[in-house]
């Protein structure tokens, strides 16, 4: 954790709650209001702006996908019955093409990447808050 960010968040917490609150409570910035939302967004934005971190997460997601997901997605036809297809006259089954499977895989990786960044950013925020509280307990 970045000590400067923790110090800065501690300053925000003291201004918002007062110092006695930090000694008495185990959580900070859990309320649902504009100040808390703006404060959280200020710190979470630092994660999204960290290009080196984002590249590292993207690399890890790609490695995970290539290791565990890609094979399963590309073999969807083997693991499922058939894909339903239809036109105006009839409904029929057809195999999933390799291009369709690759498109599914690419969308899955993109979704997984976005979720990984969001989860990382939210837990980084929670970690900063915990570090501030730990200074008072």
TIZARO-266611 format. One record per atom (N, C-alpha, C, O): atom name; x, y, z. Coordinates in steps of 0.001 Angstrom, whole numbers, plus 500000, padded with zeros to 6 digits. Example, Ala and Ser with C-alpha at 12.3 -4.5 7.8 and 13.67 -1.06 7.14 Angstrom:
2
  atom    east   north      up
     N  513190  494310  507800
    CA  512300  495500  507800
     C  513200  496700  507800
     O  514236  496681  508465
     N  512850  497750  507080
    CA  513670  498940  507140
     C  512900  500030  507870
     O  513409  501138  508039
END
This chain:
137
  atom    east   north      up
     N  500841  498810  500000
    CA  500000  500000  500000
     C  500884  501251  500000
     O  501991  501257  500539
     N  500386  502243  499414
    CA  501093  503511  499299
     C  500848  504342  500562
     O  499722  504765  500825
     N  501905  504570  501336
    CA  501786  505311  502602
     C  501199  506702  502389
     O  500409  507177  503204
     N  501584  507351  501298
    CA  501071  508694  501026
     C  499546  508677  500835
     O  498845  509568  501315
     N  499048  507665  500136
    CA  497594  507557  499947
     C  496882  507284  501268
     O  495805  507821  501526
     N  497495  506444  502101
    CA  496903  506151  503413
     C  496877  507411  504266
     O  495875  507702  504919
     N  497979  508161  504262
    CA  498032  509419  505015
     C  496961  510388  504527
     O  496276  511026  505327
     N  496824  510489  503218
    CA  495842  511393  502626
     C  494413  510969  502989
     O  493574  511808  503319
     N  494148  509663  502923
    CA  492817  509169  503285
     C  492548  509367  504775
     O  491422  509670  505170
     N  493565  509197  505590
    CA  493410  509436  507030
     C  493024  510896  507281
     O  492156  511174  508109
     N  493658  511815  506580
    CA  493332  513236  506707
     C  491867  513479  506324
     O  491156  514213  507011
     N  491420  512858  505225
    CA  490012  512985  504808
     C  489077  512417  505872
     O  488036  513005  506170
     N  489451  511269  506446
    CA  488611  510622  507463
     C  488505  511480  508718
     O  487423  511611  509289
     N  489615  512062  509149
    CA  489595  512927  510340
     C  488717  514142  510085
     O  487939  514540  510952
     N  488837  514730  508908
    CA  488005  515891  508577
     C  486525  515529  508494
     O  485667  516331  508863
     N  486228  514339  508017
    CA  484842  513928  507828
     C  484211  513412  509119
     O  483083  513776  509451
     N  484940  512563  509847
    CA  484389  511902  511033
     C  484830  512525  512354
     O  484088  512492  513336
     N  486019  513086  512381
    CA  486626  513497  513645
     C  487518  512375  514145
     O  487286  511206  513835
     N  488533  512724  514916
    CA  489511  511710  515335
     C  488944  510700  516330
     O  489364  509543  516315
     N  488009  511091  517189
    CA  487468  510141  518169
     C  486694  509012  517481
     O  486694  507881  517966
     N  486046  509306  516372
    CA  485311  508290  515611
     C  486249  507165  515174
     O  485881  505991  515215
     N  487450  507529  514759
    CA  488401  506531  514264
     C  488852  505579  515366
     O  489183  504425  515094
     N  488867  506055  516606
    CA  489218  505186  517733
     C  488074  504239  518095
     O  488307  503142  518602
     N  486841  504667  517832
    CA  485669  503911  518273
     C  485116  502943  517229
     O  484531  501921  517589
     N  485287  503240  515968
    CA  484651  502447  514904
     C  485651  501538  514196
     O  486863  501745  514256
     N  485109  500529  513526
    CA  485948  499578  512796
     C  485876  499744  511284
     O  486587  499057  510551
     N  485023  500649  510810
    CA  484894  500880  509374
     C  484728  502365  509110
     O  484155  503104  509911
     N  485245  502777  507965
    CA  485058  504167  507541
     C  484590  504186  506091
     O  484807  503239  505335
     N  483954  505267  505731
    CA  483499  505520  504368
     C  482623  504391  503823
     O  482806  503940  502692
     N  481675  503944  504640
    CA  480732  502916  504189
     C  479353  503509  503895
     O  478476  502816  503379
     N  479161  504778  504220
    CA  477866  505423  503993
     C  477633  505614  502492
     O  478566  505617  501689
     N  476375  505770  502155
    CA  476000  505987  500761
     C  475610  507453  500594
     O  474434  507809  500669
     N  476618  508295  500366
    CA  476350  509711  500127
     C  477386  510271  499154
     O  478345  509588  498792
     N  477186  511494  498744
    CA  478037  512095  497716
     C  479482  512235  498170
     O  480393  511952  497391
     N  479720  512662  499404
    CA  481098  512852  499872
     C  481864  511533  499854
     O  482994  511472  499371
     N  481251  510487  500377
    CA  481908  509174  500413
     C  482140  508671  498988
     O  483213  508157  498675
     N  481142  508820  498136
    CA  481269  508385  496747
     C  482388  509141  496030
     O  483190  508538  495318
     N  482439  510451  496218
    CA  483492  511261  495589
     C  484871  510896  496119
     O  485835  510817  495357
     N  484962  510673  497427
    CA  486243  510296  498034
     C  486701  508951  497491
     O  487858  508793  497102
     N  485796  507986  497465
    CA  486145  506658  496940
     C  486584  506759  495483
     O  487599  506179  495099
     N  485837  507482  494681
    CA  486166  507611  493258
     C  487537  508241  493044
     O  488247  507889  492102
     N  487905  509166  493914
    CA  489218  509812  493819
     C  490343  508780  493958
     O  491338  508847  493236
     N  490189  507839  494873
    CA  491230  506829  495108
     C  491150  505684  494102
     O  492179  505184  493646
     N  489946  505272  493758
    CA  489770  504188  492792
     C  490285  504617  491413
     O  490846  503804  490679
     N  490096  505873  491070
    CA  490570  506397  489785
     C  492081  506225  489640
     O  492582  506030  488532
     N  492805  506297  490758
    CA  494259  506114  490720
     C  494625  504723  490213
     O  495646  504556  489546
     N  493805  503731  490520
    CA  494037  502370  490025
     C  493839  502341  488511
     O  494677  501814  487780
     N  492736  502904  488048
    CA  492435  502885  486617
     C  493449  503698  485807
     O  493650  503426  484623
     N  494082  504678  486423
    CA  495069  505512  485727
     C  496478  504925  485762
     O  497369  505423  485074
     N  496687  503881  486549
    CA  498004  503257  486669
     C  498202  502277  485504
     O  497808  501114  485586
     N  498809  502758  484434
    CA  498942  501966  483212
     C  499769  500699  483415
     O  499486  499667  482808
     N  500784  500777  484262
    CA  501622  499607  484524
     C  500807  498517  485234
     O  500901  497339  484890
     N  500016  498919  486218
    CA  499171  497970  486943
     C  498116  497362  486020
     O  497889  496152  486040
     N  497477  498200  485217
    CA  496450  497730  484286
     C  497051  496720  483307
     O  496436  495695  483013
     N  498252  497012  482805
    CA  498921  496090  481879
     C  499221  494761  482567
     O  499087  493700  481958
     N  499622  494819  483822
    CA  499919  493603  484575
     C  498654  492764  484784
     O  498683  491543  484630
     N  497557  493417  485132
    CA  496291  492702  485318
     C  495822  492116  483987
     O  495345  490982  483936
     N  495959  492885  482921
    CA  495572  492402  481590
     C  496391  491156  481220
     O  495852  490187  480686
     N  497685  491194  481509
    CA  498569  490058  481221
     C  498143  488827  482030
     O  498097  487715  481504
     N  497833  489037  483316
    CA  497403  487923  484166
     C  496072  487330  483705
     O  495892  486112  483718
     N  495145  488191  483301
    CA  493850  487721  482801
     C  494055  486911  481519
     O  493448  485855  481343
     N  494902  487406  480636
    CA  495188  486700  479381
     C  495819  485343  479662
     O  495451  484340  479049
     N  496775  485315  480595
    CA  497432  484055  480946
     C  496414  483071  481536
     O  496407  481893  481177
     N  495561  483555  482436
    CA  494528  482704  483034
     C  493586  482181  481952
     O  493250  480997  481921
     N  493169  483079  481074
    CA  492251  482691  480004
     C  492881  481639  479101
     O  492254  480626  478789
     N  494110  481876  478683
    CA  494780  480920  477796
     C  494983  479572  478474
     O  494936  478531  477819
     N  495210  479591  479787
    CA  495479  478356  480520
     C  494206  477579  480845
     O  494189  476354  480724
     N  493143  478266  481254
    CA  491969  477576  481782
     C  490698  477713  480942
     O  489907  476772  480869
     N  490492  478857  480314
    CA  489196  479098  479678
     C  489158  478813  478183
     O  488182  478258  477678
     N  490207  479188  477483
    CA  490180  479148  476019
     C  489852  477752  475488
     O  489012  477611  474600
     N  490493  476743  476012
    CA  490256  475373  475552
     C  488788  474988  475736
     O  488187  474373  474855
     N  488223  475349  476866
    CA  486822  475007  477136
     C  485873  475738  476191
     O  484902  475162  475702
     N  486165  477013  475941
    CA  485300  477784  475049
     C  485407  477256  473620
     O  484397  477117  472930
     N  486619  476966  473180
    CA  486797  476486  471808
     C  486213  475088  471600
     O  486007  474658  470465
     N  485953  474394  472681
    CA  485349  473064  472591
     C  483889  473058  473035
     O  483379  472032  473483
     N  483229  474181  472914
    CA  481816  474257  473309
     C  480965  473236  472561
     O  480062  472635  473144
     N  481241  473037  471289
    CA  480454  472088  470500
     C  480557  470674  471045
     O  479589  469915  470994
     N  481711  470319  471560
    CA  481916  468980  472105
     C  481157  468829  473418
     O  480622  467761  473717
     N  481115  469909  474200
    CA  480554  469847  475548
     C  479069  470186  475626
     O  478458  470036  476684
     N  478492  470632  474544
    CA  477063  470970  474552
     C  476369  470175  473458
     O  477018  469543  472624
     N  475058  470213  473470
    CA  474338  469582  472370
     C  474569  470432  471132
     O  475702  470446  470653
     N  473677  471084  470617
    CA  473899  471920  469440
     C  473415  473327  469725
     O  472671  473571  470675
     N  473849  474234  468893
    CA  473391  475611  468992
     C  472111  475736  468177
     O  472047  475294  467030
     N  471094  476343  468780
    CA  469855  476573  468034
     C  470055  477734  467077
     O  470646  478754  467430
     N  469564  477569  465890
    CA  469587  478637  464898
     C  468200  478681  464268
     O  467487  477677  464256
     N  467830  479809  463760
    CA  466525  479871  463118
     C  466512  480956  462062
     O  467251  481938  462133
     N  465670  480752  461106
    CA  465368  481786  460132
     C  463849  481936  460117
     O  463172  481411  461001
     N  463328  482613  459171
    CA  461890  482901  459164
     C  461036  481643  458979
     O  459873  481624  459381
     N  461597  480600  458382
    CA  460797  479421  458056
     C  460918  478288  459063
     O  459961  477542  459268
     N  462090  478146  459699
    CA  462248  477000  460589
     C  463340  477239  461630
     O  464162  478148  461520
     N  463305  476376  462645
    CA  464334  476365  463682
     C  465125  475077  463497
     O  464541  474012  463294
     N  466439  475164  463565
    CA  467278  473993  463362
     C  468527  474116  464242
     O  468754  475150  464870
     N  469320  473064  464277
    CA  470559  473107  465063
     C  471749  473182  464125
     O  471701  472699  462994
     N  472805  473791  464608
    CA  474039  473846  463825
     C  475224  473852  464776
     O  475096  474182  465955
     N  476353  473488  464252
    CA  477579  473493  465043
     C  478048  474927  465269
     O  477792  475815  464456
     N  478730  475134  466377
    CA  479365  476426  466634
     C  480660  476446  465834
     O  481485  475542  465965
     N  480840  477457  465016
    CA  482057  477535  464203
     C  483227  477994  465062
     O  483040  478535  466152
     N  484426  477772  464558
    CA  485621  478208  465284
     C  485625  479728  465434
     O  486071  480249  466457
     N  485133  480440  464425
    CA  485069  481907  464521
     C  484089  482352  465604
     O  484355  483306  466335
     N  482963  481661  465703
    CA  482004  481983  466760
     C  482598  481685  468127
     O  482429  482462  469067
     N  483293  480563  468237
    CA  483925  480209  469511
     C  485002  481225  469882
     O  485120  481605  471047
     N  485784  481665  468905
    CA  486817  482680  469176
     C  486176  484000  469603
     O  486688  484683  470490
     N  485065  484356  468975
    CA  484354  485582  469344
     C  483823  485481  470773
     O  483907  486442  471538
     N  483282  484332  471128
    CA  482813  484108  472502
     C  483981  484227  473470
     O  483870  484870  474514
     N  485098  483606  473119
    CA  486286  483661  473975
     C  486764  485100  474154
     O  487069  485513  475273
     N  486832  485865  473069
    CA  487298  487255  473145
     C  486378  488101  474028
     O  486848  488914  474824
     N  485076  487905  473882
    CA  484130  488651  474719
     C  484252  488243  476183
     O  484156  489080  477081
     N  484462  486958  476414
    CA  484635  486458  477776
     C  485885  487051  478421
     O  485848  487464  479580
     N  486986  487094  477678
    CA  488240  487657  478194
     C  488068  489141  478486
     O  488542  489631  479511
     N  487399  489857  477599
    CA  487166  491288  477805
     C  486326  491534  479057
     O  486637  492416  479857
     N  485274  490760  479217
    CA  484426  490877  480404
     C  485210  490532  481665
     O  485124  491237  482670
     N  485964  489456  481608
    CA  486782  489015  482731
     C  487807  490088  483110
     O  488034  490346  484292
     N  488414  490700  482115
    CA  489388  491772  482339
     C  488734  492951  483064
     O  489274  493451  484050
     N  487580  493391  482579
    CA  486882  494522  483209
     C  486490  494204  484644
     O  486611  495054  485525
     N  486026  492997  484879
    CA  485653  492587  486234
     C  486880  492549  487136
     O  486820  492987  488285
     N  487989  492029  486624
    CA  489219  491943  487421
     C  489697  493328  487845
     O  490111  493515  488989
     N  489646  494290  486945
    CA  490057  495662  487272
     C  489128  496255  488328
     O  489591  496864  489292
     N  487819  496079  488151
    CA  486849  496617  489112
     C  487028  496001  490498
     O  487004  496708  491505
     N  487205  494692  490544
    CA  487401  494010  491828
     C  488686  494493  492484
     O  488701  494777  493682
     N  489761  494590  491714
    CA  491039  495057  492256
     C  490885  496466  492834
     O  491322  496734  493953
     N  490266  497357  492071
    CA  490105  498746  492511
     C  489263  498830  493781
     O  489610  499574  494698
     N  488171  498086  493849
    CA  487312  498124  495036
     C  488011  497566  496267
     O  487874  498107  497364
     N  488753  496492  496085
    CA  489455  495931  497240
     C  490672  496768  497630
     O  491069  496766  498796
     N  491258  497467  496695
    CA  492332  498401  497031
     C  491766  499517  497920
     O  492377  499896  498919
     N  490598  500032  497545
    CA  489921  501054  498342
     C  489633  500532  499750
     O  489905  501215  500737
     N  489084  499327  499837
    CA  488793  498742  501152
     C  490071  498567  501960
     O  490082  498783  503172
     N  491145  498177  501288
    CA  492433  498021  501962
     C  492957  499333  502509
     O  493498  499373  503614
     N  492803  500417  501743
    CA  493215  501739  502234
     C  492430  502107  503492
     O  493003  502586  504470
     N  491122  501883  503460
    CA  490283  502193  504626
     C  490703  501361  505839
     O  490764  501878  506954
     N  490990  500091  505629
    CA  491426  499217  506726
     C  492751  499699  507298
     O  492941  499693  508514
     N  493663  500115  506435
    CA  494961  500623  506907
     C  494782  501863  507781
     O  495472  502015  508789
     N  493866  502745  507405
    CA  493600  503939  508223
     C  493054  503516  509584
     O  493535  503989  510613
     N  492067  502641  509603
    CA  491474  502173  510865
     C  492511  501473  511733
     O  492528  501660  512950
     N  493373  500669  511120
    CA  494391  499932  511883
     C  495357  500860  512620
     O  495963  500454  513612
     N  495504  502057  512164
    CA  496366  503017  512856
     C  495780  503427  514210
     O  496499  503923  515078
     N  494491  503220  514382
    CA  493810  503651  515605
     C  493408  502484  516501
     O  492790  502700  517543
     N  493737  501284  516129
    CA  493366  500110  516933
     C  494580  499283  517253
     O  494469  498255  517920
END
